[in-house]
Amino acid sequence: MIILFNIILLNYGLAIGADTEDFENVLKKGDSCLVAENYSCAIQFYRRIDNDSTEFQSETQRLEFYLNYSNALFITGEYPNSLVSYEKLKTIAIQNQNKFYEGKASSGIAHSLWRMTDNVEAIEEILSAMAIFEQLGETAHLIEAANILAGIYVSIEKYVDAREIYQKMLDEAIQSNDSFSIATNYEYLGIVDYYEGAYKSAINYYKKSLAINEKGDNSFRLSINLGNLAEAKMELGEYQEALDLLHQAINLQERHQYKSVLIYSYYTIGKIHTRIQSYDSGLYYYERSLQMMDATSETRDRQDVYRLIAENYAKKGAFKKAYEFHRLHSAEKDSLTASERTRELEEIKTRYEVENKIKENEYLVLQNSEKQKELYAQQELIQLHYTIGILIVMFLVLLLFLAIKLYSVRQTLINANNSKDKLFGIIAHDLKGPIGNIETILSLAQTEKDESRKTEYFEFLNKSIQNLSALTNQLLSWRFSHKGDFNFKMEKVAIKEISDRTIDLFDYQLAEKNIRIINTIKDNLYVSADKNALLTIFRNVISNAVKFTSKGGEIKLEAAQKSSWIEIKIQDNGDGMPKSVIQKVLDGKHIVSSSGTDNEKGSGLGFSIVLQFIKKLKGNMDIHSDEGKGTTVMIKLKKIT
């Protein structure tokens, strides 16, 4: 409602024109838009005041106006314009000998220059701002300025310096109970952890910041929180959660025209799409990121986006396009005089440290003390190394022998652990359905008043418990070989028996979804297989068919002799599978499970187990599917008479 009000207000203001509307009304509308975080609306009104060279009632009012105007320009990513406006604010502040607004102007100038990749001048301005705020005792504004300095250090990969500043400013914010600065510095510490690869630690900091910003209802900071959290989730491979967070962030950023932040959100979502092989979507978001760079003059990450586009095209097989963007990346990278800028930054940093003699002396004393401790520790370590070296020589032959034995045992343990994990996965996957059935039936029986219907529920329940007991005994009967792998017992197995036993497990789901199942497998067809493995294969394939077949659908089981093989077909008329998913299944890759036609959940584990077991039985599997029409799973196993 606030945004709608401001849009109406903007249209009304533009319609009546500057000549018929007085200064105070225009300023009031601009300020209302700013409070509502509708920065584009605020800029429209503020720009009219700036262009008209209006007489302000006081110099304080003029200073506050240019600070608000400059901040709105910066937040929307108009960095060249925000730089000009902040410089105008600084000139007015100096003329009026107002140190506070001079400090705010220098801070804004530094931030704008940094965004436009001019780190050298940015540091000079931010050091000036920090000196002013320290002199005035303005803790909150000193924290804000120091965080800009630390941000510049992050951009040139000086993470230790950046972390030291952020941590110190966090302590200051906690001491002064400044919740906004506390949230901001949690966010920045998370960013340092992210760049150092500590993604879980980064997520913890981002969540702390997010909790505070949600209470404060700050859309700008909130959108940044969501974007940073998504980026860390992406690095941990949690792609769907990362996409959800990014879409939330982009909705806020597009609504409020946070152009500079959209640069990072767009190319991050592009990276995720590239990683999940959705290449066209990735290119779309990379292009949008480049458009935002053009709109804001923030080009620091252009070379990275060119590199990401080149990688995207290469993965698609479009190598000509990949080469073109690789050349653009190289040209952009070569244009940066990184070494010269780093040298200048170090000179400025040294000048700043010289101007702060007391802090420098304290640091040097502490540093010398730490070095003395380190030297003493190194001397002790050297002596310890000599002692250990003698012991190593004495036991080298023994250790070599033990290492060989240990390697053999380790391989067995790795195999056993992998098999254990696989067994737990099978148990969790296969027991989830029957247990869910029992839970659902019990819930329905408790609320059912019709005695005949309740009797029917208890019959289903009795059968489900029997099936669950049999399934549990079967799963717990797995044996492992001396190498730690599944120990298959190959025997003559009747396919008809296996299929009937499996269908019985799904009586309730079939009845609930009114699915007709037709089993045409004959009694005289036998294969050489492990019975437990074959039951697991049938369970998973039929479970998948039931899951993706709509109510009133049909599932058909057939088997036929083919020379030395038995070919088994399990066919449904459900939703079908995309070709890309089929290829992943047949390649043995893990797939992200999707919900069934009745919103059934899955783990994505089923087909992976099926493929592994079929290969171990020396068979093969193929899948044919038409999206919207159904899927046929074909399994070939060795025939036995």
C-alpha positions as CSV (number, residue, x, y, z in Angstrom):
1,M,0.0,0.0,0.0
2,I,2.9,2.4,0.8
3,I,4.5,1.8,-2.6
4,L,1.1,2.2,-4.4
5,F,0.6,5.5,-2.5
6,N,4.0,6.8,-3.6
7,I,3.4,5.8,-7.2
8,I,0.1,7.8,-7.2
9,L,1.9,10.6,-5.4
10,L,4.7,10.6,-8.1
11,N,2.2,10.7,-11.0
12,Y,0.3,13.5,-9.3
13,G,3.5,15.5,-8.7
14,L,4.7,15.1,-12.3
15,A,1.3,16.1,-13.6
16,I,1.0,19.5,-11.9
17,G,4.6,20.6,-12.7
18,A,7.2,22.6,-10.8
19,D,5.7,26.0,-11.5
20,T,2.4,25.3,-9.7
21,E,3.7,23.3,-6.8
22,D,5.7,24.9,-4.0
23,F,9.1,23.8,-2.7
24,E,7.9,22.4,0.6
25,N,5.3,20.1,-1.0
26,V,7.9,18.7,-3.5
27,L,10.4,18.1,-0.7
28,K,7.7,16.5,1.6
29,K,6.7,14.1,-1.2
30,G,10.3,13.2,-1.9
31,D,10.9,12.6,1.8
32,S,7.8,10.4,2.0
33,C,9.0,8.3,-0.9
34,L,12.4,7.9,0.8
35,V,10.9,6.7,4.1
36,A,8.8,4.2,2.1
37,E,12.1,3.0,0.5
38,N,10.7,3.9,-2.9
39,Y,14.0,5.5,-4.0
40,S,13.1,6.0,-7.7
41,C,10.1,8.0,-6.6
42,A,12.3,10.1,-4.2
43,I,14.8,10.8,-6.9
44,Q,12.1,12.2,-9.2
45,F,11.1,14.8,-6.7
46,Y,14.6,15.6,-5.3
47,R,15.9,16.1,-8.9
48,R,13.3,18.8,-9.5
49,I,14.5,20.6,-6.4
50,D,18.2,20.2,-7.4
51,N,17.5,21.4,-11.0
52,D,15.5,24.5,-9.9
53,S,18.2,25.8,-7.5
54,T,15.5,26.4,-4.9
55,E,16.1,28.6,-1.9
56,F,16.2,26.5,1.2
57,Q,14.9,27.8,4.5
58,S,18.2,27.0,6.3
59,E,21.6,25.6,5.5
60,T,20.8,22.6,7.7
61,Q,17.8,21.9,5.5
62,R,20.0,22.2,2.3
63,L,22.6,19.8,3.8
64,E,20.0,17.2,4.9
65,F,18.4,17.4,1.4
66,Y,21.6,16.7,-0.5
67,L,22.5,13.9,1.9
68,N,19.1,12.2,1.3
69,Y,19.3,12.8,-2.5
70,S,22.8,11.4,-2.7
71,N,21.9,8.3,-0.6
72,A,18.9,7.6,-2.9
73,L,21.1,7.9,-6.0
74,F,23.7,5.6,-4.5
75,I,21.2,2.9,-3.4
76,T,19.6,2.8,-6.9
77,G,23.1,2.3,-8.4
78,E,23.5,5.7,-10.1
79,Y,27.1,6.0,-8.9
80,P,28.4,8.8,-11.2
81,N,25.4,10.9,-10.2
82,S,25.7,10.0,-6.5
83,L,29.4,11.0,-6.7
84,V,28.5,14.5,-8.1
85,S,25.8,14.9,-5.4
86,Y,28.0,13.9,-2.5
87,E,30.8,16.3,-3.8
88,K,28.2,19.1,-3.8
89,L,27.2,18.2,-0.3
90,K,30.9,18.3,0.8
91,T,31.4,21.7,-0.7
92,I,28.3,23.1,1.1
93,A,29.4,21.4,4.4
94,I,32.9,23.0,4.2
95,Q,31.4,26.4,3.4
96,N,29.2,26.1,6.5
97,Q,32.0,24.5,8.6
98,N,29.7,21.6,9.4
99,K,32.0,18.7,10.2
100,F,29.2,16.1,10.5
101,Y,27.9,16.5,7.0
102,E,31.4,16.8,5.6
103,G,32.1,13.4,7.1
104,K,28.9,12.0,5.6
105,A,29.8,13.4,2.2
106,S,33.4,12.0,2.3
107,S,31.9,8.6,3.3
108,G,29.5,8.7,0.4
109,I,32.2,9.9,-2.0
110,A,34.4,7.0,-0.9
111,H,31.6,4.5,-1.3
112,S,30.7,5.7,-4.8
113,L,34.4,5.7,-5.9
114,W,34.9,2.2,-4.6
115,R,31.8,1.0,-6.6
116,M,33.4,2.6,-9.7
117,T,36.7,0.7,-8.9
118,D,38.7,3.8,-7.9
119,N,40.0,2.3,-4.7
120,V,42.9,4.7,-4.2
121,E,40.8,7.9,-4.0
122,A,38.1,6.0,-2.1
123,I,40.6,5.1,0.7
124,E,41.8,8.7,1.0
125,E,38.2,9.9,1.3
126,I,37.1,7.2,3.8
127,L,40.1,7.9,6.1
128,S,39.1,11.6,6.1
129,A,35.5,10.6,7.1
130,M,36.8,8.3,9.9
131,A,39.0,11.0,11.3
132,I,36.0,13.4,11.4
133,F,33.6,11.0,13.1
134,E,36.2,9.9,15.6
135,Q,36.8,13.6,16.5
136,L,33.0,14.2,16.8
137,G,32.5,11.0,18.9
138,E,29.9,9.7,16.3
139,T,30.3,6.0,17.0
140,A,27.5,4.7,14.6
141,H,28.8,6.8,11.7
142,L,32.5,5.8,12.5
143,I,31.4,2.2,12.3
144,E,29.7,2.8,8.9
145,A,32.8,4.5,7.5
146,A,35.2,1.8,8.9
147,N,33.1,-0.8,7.2
148,I,33.5,0.9,3.9
149,L,37.3,0.8,4.4
150,A,37.1,-2.9,5.3
151,G,35.0,-3.5,2.2
152,I,37.7,-2.1,0.0
153,Y,40.2,-4.5,1.7
154,V,37.9,-7.4,0.9
155,S,37.8,-6.3,-2.8
156,I,41.6,-6.5,-2.9
157,E,41.7,-9.8,-1.0
158,K,43.1,-8.4,2.2
159,Y,40.8,-10.5,4.3
160,V,42.8,-10.4,7.6
161,D,42.7,-6.6,7.6
162,A,39.0,-6.6,6.7
163,R,38.1,-9.1,9.4
164,E,40.0,-7.1,12.1
165,I,38.0,-4.0,11.2
166,Y,34.7,-5.7,11.0
167,Q,35.2,-7.5,14.4
168,K,36.3,-4.3,16.1
169,M,33.3,-2.4,14.7
170,L,30.9,-5.3,15.8
171,D,32.3,-5.0,19.3
172,E,31.7,-1.2,19.2
173,A,28.1,-1.7,17.9
174,I,27.3,-4.3,20.6
175,Q,28.7,-2.0,23.3
176,S,26.6,0.9,22.0
177,N,23.5,-1.4,21.5
178,D,23.3,-0.3,17.8
179,S,21.2,-3.1,16.3
180,F,21.6,-1.8,12.7
181,S,25.4,-1.8,12.9
182,I,25.3,-5.2,14.7
183,A,23.3,-6.7,11.8
184,T,25.6,-5.0,9.2
185,N,28.8,-6.3,10.8
186,Y,27.5,-9.8,11.2
187,E,26.8,-9.7,7.4
188,Y,30.3,-8.4,6.6
189,L,32.0,-11.0,8.8
190,G,29.9,-13.6,6.9
191,I,31.2,-12.1,3.6
192,V,34.8,-12.5,4.7
193,D,34.1,-16.2,5.7
194,Y,32.5,-16.7,2.3
195,Y,35.6,-15.5,0.4
196,E,37.8,-17.6,2.6
197,G,35.7,-20.7,1.8
198,A,34.1,-21.1,5.3
199,Y,30.6,-21.3,3.9
200,K,28.8,-22.8,7.0
201,S,30.3,-20.1,9.2
202,A,29.3,-17.5,6.7
203,I,25.7,-18.8,6.8
204,N,25.6,-18.5,10.6
205,Y,26.6,-14.9,10.4
206,Y,24.1,-14.2,7.6
207,K,21.3,-15.7,9.6
208,K,22.1,-13.6,12.6
209,S,22.0,-10.5,10.5
210,L,18.8,-11.6,8.8
211,A,17.0,-12.1,12.1
212,I,17.8,-8.5,13.1
213,N,16.9,-7.0,9.7
214,E,13.6,-8.8,9.6
215,K,12.6,-7.2,12.9
216,G,13.7,-3.8,11.5
217,D,11.9,-4.2,8.2
218,N,14.8,-2.8,6.2
219,S,14.2,-4.0,2.6
220,F,17.6,-3.0,1.3
221,R,19.6,-4.8,3.9
222,L,17.1,-7.7,3.9
223,S,17.6,-8.2,0.1
224,I,21.4,-8.3,0.6
225,N,21.0,-10.8,3.4
226,L,18.9,-13.1,1.2
227,G,21.3,-12.8,-1.7
228,N,24.4,-13.5,0.4
229,L,22.7,-16.5,2.2
230,A,21.8,-17.9,-1.2
231,E,25.4,-17.6,-2.5
232,A,26.7,-19.6,0.4
233,K,24.0,-22.2,0.0
234,M,25.0,-22.5,-3.7
235,E,28.6,-23.3,-2.8
236,L,27.3,-26.1,-0.5
237,G,25.3,-27.5,-3.4
238,E,21.9,-26.6,-1.9
239,Y,20.8,-25.2,-5.3
240,Q,17.0,-25.2,-4.9
241,E,17.1,-23.4,-1.5
242,A,19.6,-21.0,-3.0
243,L,17.2,-20.3,-6.0
244,D,14.3,-19.7,-3.6
245,L,16.3,-17.2,-1.6
246,L,17.6,-15.4,-4.6
247,H,14.1,-15.0,-6.1
248,Q,13.0,-13.5,-2.8
249,A,16.0,-11.1,-2.9
250,I,15.4,-10.1,-6.5
251,N,11.7,-9.4,-5.9
252,L,12.8,-6.8,-3.3
253,Q,15.6,-5.4,-5.3
254,E,13.6,-5.0,-8.5
255,R,10.7,-3.5,-6.6
256,H,12.9,-0.9,-5.0
257,Q,15.3,-0.5,-8.0
258,Y,18.5,-1.6,-6.1
259,K,20.4,-1.8,-9.3
260,S,23.9,-2.3,-7.8
261,V,22.7,-5.3,-5.7
262,L,20.9,-6.8,-8.7
263,I,24.2,-7.1,-10.5
264,Y,25.3,-9.8,-8.0
265,S,21.9,-11.4,-7.6
266,Y,21.6,-11.9,-11.3
267,Y,25.0,-13.4,-11.9
268,T,24.7,-15.6,-8.8
269,I,21.4,-17.1,-10.1
270,G,23.1,-17.5,-13.4
271,K,25.9,-19.5,-11.8
272,I,23.4,-21.8,-10.2
273,H,21.5,-22.4,-13.5
274,T,24.9,-23.2,-15.1
275,R,25.8,-25.6,-12.4
276,I,22.5,-27.5,-12.8
277,Q,23.0,-27.5,-16.6
278,S,20.2,-25.0,-17.3
279,Y,22.5,-23.1,-19.6
280,D,20.0,-20.9,-21.4
281,S,18.6,-19.6,-18.1
282,G,22.2,-19.0,-16.9
283,L,23.0,-16.9,-20.0
284,Y,19.8,-14.9,-19.5
285,Y,20.7,-13.9,-15.9
286,Y,24.4,-13.1,-16.9
287,E,23.1,-10.8,-19.6
288,R,20.8,-9.0,-17.1
289,S,23.8,-8.6,-14.7
290,L,25.8,-6.9,-17.5
291,Q,22.8,-4.6,-18.2
292,M,22.8,-3.5,-14.6
293,M,26.6,-2.8,-14.8
294,D,26.0,-0.6,-17.8
295,A,23.2,1.2,-15.9
296,T,25.3,1.8,-12.8
297,S,28.9,2.2,-14.1
298,E,29.9,-0.5,-11.6
299,T,32.2,-2.7,-13.7
300,R,34.4,-4.4,-11.0
301,D,32.8,-7.8,-11.7
302,R,32.4,-7.5,-15.5
303,Q,35.5,-9.7,-16.1
304,D,34.0,-12.4,-13.8
305,V,30.7,-12.3,-15.6
306,Y,32.5,-12.6,-19.0
307,R,34.4,-15.6,-17.6
308,L,31.1,-17.2,-16.4
309,I,29.5,-16.7,-19.8
310,A,32.5,-18.3,-21.5
311,E,32.3,-21.3,-19.1
312,N,28.6,-21.6,-19.8
313,Y,29.0,-21.7,-23.6
314,A,31.8,-24.2,-23.3
315,K,29.7,-26.5,-21.2
316,K,26.9,-26.2,-23.9
317,G,29.4,-27.1,-26.6
318,A,29.3,-23.6,-28.2
319,F,33.0,-23.2,-28.2
320,K,33.1,-20.3,-30.7
321,K,30.9,-18.2,-28.4
322,A,33.0,-19.4,-25.4
323,Y,36.1,-18.2,-27.1
324,E,34.6,-14.7,-27.8
325,F,33.7,-14.2,-24.2
326,H,37.0,-15.6,-23.0
327,R,38.7,-12.9,-25.1
328,L,36.5,-10.2,-23.5
329,H,37.3,-11.6,-20.1
330,S,41.1,-11.4,-20.8
331,A,40.8,-7.9,-22.2
332,E,38.9,-6.7,-19.2
333,K,41.3,-8.3,-16.8
334,D,44.4,-6.9,-18.6
335,S,43.0,-3.4,-18.4
336,L,43.2,-3.3,-14.6
337,T,46.5,-2.1,-13.3
338,A,46.1,-4.2,-10.2
339,S,49.8,-4.2,-9.1
340,E,50.1,-0.4,-9.3
341,R,46.8,0.1,-7.4
342,T,47.9,-2.3,-4.7
343,R,51.2,-0.3,-4.3
344,E,49.3,3.0,-4.0
345,L,46.9,1.4,-1.5
346,E,49.8,0.3,0.7
347,E,51.3,3.8,0.6
348,I,48.0,5.3,1.7
349,K,47.6,2.7,4.4
350,T,51.1,3.5,5.7
351,R,50.4,7.2,5.8
352,Y,47.2,6.5,7.7
353,E,49.1,4.3,10.2
354,V,51.8,7.0,10.7
355,E,49.1,9.6,11.5
356,N,47.8,7.3,14.2
357,K,51.0,7.0,16.3
358,I,49.4,5.8,19.5
359,K,47.5,3.0,17.8
360,E,50.6,2.0,15.8
361,N,52.8,1.9,18.9
362,E,50.3,-0.3,20.7
363,Y,50.1,-2.6,17.7
364,L,54.0,-2.8,17.4
365,V,54.4,-3.6,21.1
366,L,51.8,-6.3,20.8
367,Q,53.3,-7.6,17.6
368,N,56.9,-7.7,19.1
369,S,55.5,-9.6,22.1
370,E,53.7,-12.1,19.8
371,K,56.9,-12.5,17.7
372,Q,59.0,-13.3,20.8
373,K,56.4,-15.9,21.8
374,E,56.5,-17.3,18.3
375,L,60.3,-17.4,18.3
376,Y,60.4,-19.2,21.6
377,A,57.8,-21.7,20.4
378,Q,59.8,-22.3,17.1
379,Q,62.9,-23.1,19.1
380,E,61.0,-25.6,21.2
381,L,59.5,-27.0,18.0
382,I,62.9,-27.4,16.4
383,Q,64.2,-29.4,19.4
384,L,61.0,-31.5,19.3
385,H,61.6,-32.1,15.6
386,Y,65.1,-33.5,16.2
387,T,63.7,-35.9,18.8
388,I,60.8,-37.0,16.6
389,G,63.2,-37.4,13.6
390,I,65.3,-39.9,15.5
391,L,62.2,-41.9,16.5
392,I,60.9,-41.8,12.9
393,V,64.2,-43.2,11.5
394,M,64.1,-46.0,14.2
395,F,60.5,-47.0,13.4
396,L,60.4,-46.3,9.6
397,V,60.5,-49.9,8.5
398,L,57.9,-50.9,11.0
399,L,55.6,-48.0,10.0
400,L,56.0,-48.9,6.3
401,F,54.8,-52.4,7.0
402,L,51.9,-51.2,9.1
403,A,50.9,-48.7,6.5
404,I,50.5,-51.4,3.9
405,K,48.4,-53.4,6.3
406,L,46.4,-50.3,7.2
407,Y,45.7,-49.5,3.6
408,S,44.2,-52.9,3.1
409,V,42.0,-52.6,6.2
410,R,41.1,-49.1,5.2
411,Q,39.8,-50.1,1.8
412,T,37.7,-52.8,3.4
413,L,36.3,-50.3,5.9
414,I,35.5,-47.8,3.2
415,N,33.6,-50.5,1.2
416,A,31.8,-51.5,4.4
417,N,30.9,-47.9,5.2
418,N,29.6,-47.3,1.7
419,S,27.6,-50.4,1.8
420,K,26.2,-49.5,5.2
421,D,25.2,-46.1,3.9
422,K,23.6,-47.7,0.9
423,L,21.7,-50.2,3.1
424,F,20.5,-47.4,5.4
425,G,19.3,-45.5,2.3
426,I,17.4,-48.6,1.1
427,I,15.8,-49.2,4.5
428,A,14.8,-45.5,4.8
429,H,13.5,-45.4,1.2
430,D,11.6,-48.7,1.3
431,L,10.1,-48.4,4.8
432,K,8.9,-44.8,4.4
433,G,5.9,-45.8,2.2
434,P,4.5,-48.6,4.4
435,I,5.0,-46.7,7.6
436,G,3.3,-43.7,6.0
437,N,0.4,-45.9,5.0
438,I,0.0,-47.2,8.5
439,E,0.1,-43.7,9.9
440,T,-2.5,-42.5,7.4
441,I,-4.9,-45.5,7.9
442,L,-4.7,-45.1,11.7
443,S,-5.5,-41.4,11.4
444,L,-8.5,-42.1,9.1
445,A,-9.7,-45.0,11.4
446,Q,-9.7,-42.7,14.5
447,T,-11.9,-40.1,12.8
448,E,-14.2,-42.5,10.8
449,K,-17.7,-43.0,12.3
450,D,-19.0,-45.6,9.8
451,E,-18.3,-49.0,11.3
452,S,-18.1,-50.8,8.0
453,R,-15.6,-48.3,6.7
454,K,-13.6,-48.5,9.9
455,T,-13.5,-52.3,9.6
456,E,-12.2,-51.9,6.0
457,Y,-9.5,-49.5,7.4
458,F,-8.4,-52.1,10.0
459,E,-8.2,-54.8,7.3
460,F,-5.9,-52.5,5.3
461,L,-4.0,-51.8,8.5
462,N,-3.5,-55.5,9.3
463,K,-2.3,-56.2,5.8
464,S,0.0,-53.2,5.9
465,I,1.6,-54.4,9.2
466,Q,2.1,-57.9,7.8
467,N,3.7,-56.4,4.7
468,L,5.9,-54.1,6.8
469,S,7.0,-57.0,9.0
470,A,7.9,-59.1,6.0
471,L,9.7,-56.2,4.3
472,T,11.7,-55.4,7.5
473,N,12.8,-59.0,7.8
474,Q,13.8,-59.0,4.2
475,L,15.8,-55.8,4.5
476,L,17.6,-56.9,7.6
477,S,18.6,-60.2,6.0
478,W,21.2,-58.5,3.8
479,R,24.7,-60.0,4.2
480,F,28.1,-58.4,3.5
481,S,31.1,-60.0,1.9
482,H,34.6,-60.0,3.5
483,K,35.4,-56.9,1.3
484,G,32.5,-55.0,2.9
485,D,30.2,-55.1,-0.2
486,F,26.7,-56.5,-0.5
487,N,27.0,-60.3,-0.7
488,F,24.5,-61.4,-3.3
489,K,23.3,-65.0,-3.2
490,M,22.5,-66.0,-6.8
491,E,19.7,-68.5,-7.1
492,K,16.7,-69.4,-9.3
493,V,14.0,-66.8,-8.7
494,A,10.4,-66.8,-10.0
495,I,9.6,-63.4,-11.4
496,K,5.9,-64.0,-10.9
497,E,6.4,-64.5,-7.1
498,I,8.5,-61.4,-6.8
499,S,6.0,-59.2,-8.7
500,D,3.0,-60.5,-6.6
501,R,4.8,-59.9,-3.3
502,T,5.8,-56.4,-4.4
503,I,2.3,-55.5,-5.6
504,D,0.9,-56.5,-2.2
505,L,3.0,-53.8,-0.5
506,F,1.1,-51.1,-2.5
507,D,-2.5,-52.2,-1.9
508,Y,-3.4,-49.2,0.1
509,Q,-1.7,-46.6,-2.3
510,L,-3.4,-48.3,-5.3
511,A,-6.8,-48.2,-3.6
512,E,-6.4,-44.6,-2.5
513,K,-5.4,-43.4,-6.0
514,N,-7.8,-45.9,-7.7
515,I,-5.0,-47.2,-9.9
516,R,-5.6,-50.4,-11.8
517,I,-2.5,-52.7,-11.8
518,I,-2.3,-55.5,-14.4
519,N,0.2,-58.3,-13.8
520,T,0.5,-60.5,-16.9
521,I,3.8,-62.2,-15.8
522,K,3.6,-66.0,-16.2
523,D,4.5,-68.5,-13.5
524,N,7.2,-70.3,-15.6
525,L,9.7,-67.5,-16.0
526,Y,12.8,-67.7,-13.9
527,V,16.0,-65.6,-13.6
528,S,19.3,-66.0,-11.9
529,A,19.3,-63.3,-9.2
530,D,19.5,-62.5,-5.5
531,K,16.0,-62.6,-4.2
532,N,16.4,-59.6,-1.9
533,A,18.0,-57.5,-4.6
534,L,15.3,-58.3,-7.1
535,L,12.6,-57.5,-4.5
536,T,14.3,-54.1,-4.0
537,I,14.4,-53.5,-7.7
538,F,10.7,-54.2,-8.2
539,R,9.7,-52.2,-5.1
540,N,11.5,-49.1,-6.3
541,V,10.3,-49.2,-9.9
542,I,6.6,-49.9,-8.9
543,S,6.8,-47.3,-6.2
544,N,7.9,-44.8,-8.8
545,A,5.1,-45.8,-11.1
546,V,2.4,-45.4,-8.4
547,K,3.9,-42.1,-7.3
548,F,3.7,-40.5,-10.8
549,T,0.4,-42.1,-12.0
550,S,-2.7,-40.0,-11.6
551,K,-5.8,-41.2,-9.9
552,G,-7.7,-43.6,-12.0
553,G,-4.5,-44.5,-14.0
554,E,-3.1,-47.9,-14.9
555,I,0.1,-49.8,-14.3
556,K,1.0,-52.9,-16.3
557,L,3.7,-55.6,-15.6
558,E,4.8,-58.0,-18.4
559,A,7.7,-60.4,-18.9
560,A,8.9,-62.2,-22.0
561,Q,11.8,-64.6,-22.9
562,K,14.4,-63.2,-25.2
563,S,17.1,-65.9,-26.1
564,S,19.2,-66.0,-22.9
565,W,17.4,-63.1,-21.3
566,I,14.1,-62.4,-19.6
567,E,12.8,-58.9,-20.5
568,I,10.6,-57.3,-17.8
569,K,8.5,-54.3,-18.6
570,I,6.8,-52.1,-16.0
571,Q,4.6,-49.5,-17.7
572,D,2.4,-46.7,-16.4
573,N,0.3,-44.0,-18.0
574,G,1.5,-41.3,-15.6
575,D,3.3,-38.0,-15.9
576,G,6.3,-39.3,-17.8
577,M,10.0,-38.3,-17.4
578,P,12.0,-35.6,-19.2
579,K,14.8,-37.0,-21.4
580,S,17.4,-35.1,-19.4
581,V,16.3,-36.9,-16.2
582,I,16.2,-40.3,-18.0
583,Q,19.8,-39.7,-19.1
584,K,20.9,-38.9,-15.5
585,V,19.2,-42.0,-14.2
586,L,20.9,-44.2,-16.8
587,D,24.3,-42.5,-16.2
588,G,23.9,-43.4,-12.5
589,K,23.7,-39.7,-11.4
590,H,21.8,-38.6,-8.4
591,I,18.5,-36.8,-9.3
592,V,16.5,-34.3,-7.2
593,S,13.2,-36.0,-6.4
594,S,10.0,-34.2,-7.4
595,S,6.5,-34.6,-5.8
596,G,4.1,-37.3,-7.1
597,T,0.7,-36.7,-8.6
598,D,-0.8,-36.8,-5.1
599,N,2.0,-34.7,-3.7
600,E,4.0,-37.8,-2.5
601,K,7.6,-37.0,-1.5
602,G,10.7,-38.9,-2.4
603,S,14.5,-38.9,-1.8
604,G,15.8,-39.3,-5.3
605,L,17.5,-42.5,-4.2
606,G,15.3,-45.2,-5.8
607,F,16.6,-45.4,-9.4
608,S,20.2,-45.1,-8.2
609,I,19.8,-48.3,-6.1
610,V,17.9,-50.0,-9.0
611,L,20.6,-49.3,-11.5
612,Q,23.4,-50.4,-9.1
613,F,21.7,-53.7,-8.3
614,I,20.8,-54.5,-11.9
615,K,24.5,-54.0,-12.9
616,K,25.6,-56.3,-10.0
617,L,23.1,-58.9,-11.3
618,K,24.8,-58.6,-14.7
619,G,21.7,-57.2,-16.3
620,N,20.8,-53.9,-17.9
621,M,18.0,-51.3,-17.7
622,D,16.4,-48.9,-20.2
623,I,13.7,-46.3,-19.9
624,H,11.3,-45.0,-22.5
625,S,9.0,-42.1,-21.6
626,D,6.7,-39.5,-23.2
627,E,6.0,-36.6,-20.9
628,G,2.3,-36.5,-20.1
629,K,1.7,-40.0,-21.5
630,G,3.7,-42.4,-19.2
631,T,6.9,-44.3,-18.7
632,T,8.1,-47.8,-19.5
633,V,11.0,-49.3,-17.5
634,M,12.6,-52.3,-19.2
635,I,14.9,-54.6,-17.2
636,K,16.8,-57.5,-18.7
637,L,18.1,-60.3,-16.5
638,K,19.8,-63.6,-17.2
639,K,17.3,-66.4,-17.8
640,I,17.5,-69.7,-16.0
641,T,15.5,-72.9,-16.6
